[in-house]
């Protein structure tokens, strides 16, 4: 199953406020302008993985504050 044409957005739930956009991908490419500043240059989505049906998001430099509930 090819996932490249889907709209994919990973968000981190925040208590009492709007969720942070960790990574967003649509129209066949990453939409980094929507990404929260705290996650800039830390996320990666493998386009070849999407073509094979794998929508795993890689997060570099994981910090304690990254812990929490993530929404997909």
C-alpha positions as semicolon CSV with decimal commas, in nm:
position;residue;x (nm);y (nm);z (nm)
1;X;0,000;0,000;0,000
2;X;0,150;0,333;-0,107
3;X;0,096;0,609;0,152
4;X;0,268;0,893;-0,036
5;X;-0,058;1,059;-0,141
6;X;-0,215;1,056;0,205
7;X;-0,223;1,352;0,441
8;X;-0,014;1,254;0,743
9;X;0,027;1,473;1,050
10;X;0,196;1,379;1,377
11;X;0,102;1,597;1,672
12;X;0,199;1,608;2,039
13;X;-0,089;1,659;2,278
14;X;-0,047;1,957;2,512
15;X;-0,255;1,998;2,829
16;X;-0,492;2,293;2,800
17;X;-0,359;2,416;2,466
18;X;-0,352;2,327;2,097
19;X;-0,145;2,021;2,000
20;X;0,205;2,083;1,861
21;X;0,268;1,976;1,501
22;X;0,566;1,740;1,515
23;X;0,564;1,659;1,141
24;X;0,323;1,702;0,852
25;X;0,331;1,542;0,506
26;X;0,084;1,597;0,222
27;X;0,075;1,666;-0,152
28;X;0,358;1,412;-0,173
29;X;0,607;1,609;0,036
30;X;0,692;1,722;0,388
31;X;0,515;2,041;0,497
32;X;0,778;2,177;0,734
33;X;0,633;2,529;0,749
34;X;0,357;2,385;0,974
35;X;0,608;2,211;1,202
36;X;0,650;2,341;1,557
37;X;0,984;2,512;1,612
38;X;1,076;2,262;1,887
39;X;1,091;1,983;1,626
40;X;1,272;2,161;1,340
41;X;1,557;1,954;1,195
42;X;1,470;1,662;1,427
43;X;1,215;1,460;1,228
44;X;1,245;1,242;0,922
45;X;0,989;1,051;0,720
46;X;1,129;0,792;0,479
47;X;0,968;0,842;0,133
48;X;1,064;0,488;0,031
49;X;0,897;0,360;0,347
50;X;0,579;0,546;0,254
51;X;0,583;0,378;-0,087
52;X;0,592;0,041;0,096
53;X;0,316;0,136;0,344
54;X;0,544;0,232;0,636
55;X;0,459;0,573;0,786
56;X;0,707;0,559;1,075
57;X;0,840;0,896;1,184
58;X;1,202;0,912;1,302
59;X;1,281;1,161;1,577
60;X;1,645;1,260;1,639
61;X;1,776;1,412;1,960
62;X;1,491;1,283;2,176
63;X;1,447;1,486;2,496
64;X;1,253;1,426;2,818
65;X;0,997;1,689;2,711
66;X;0,918;1,480;2,401
67;X;0,752;1,223;2,626
68;X;0,376;1,226;2,613
69;X;0,081;1,136;2,400
70;X;0,132;1,172;2,028
71;X;-0,163;1,201;1,792
72;X;-0,157;1,075;1,434
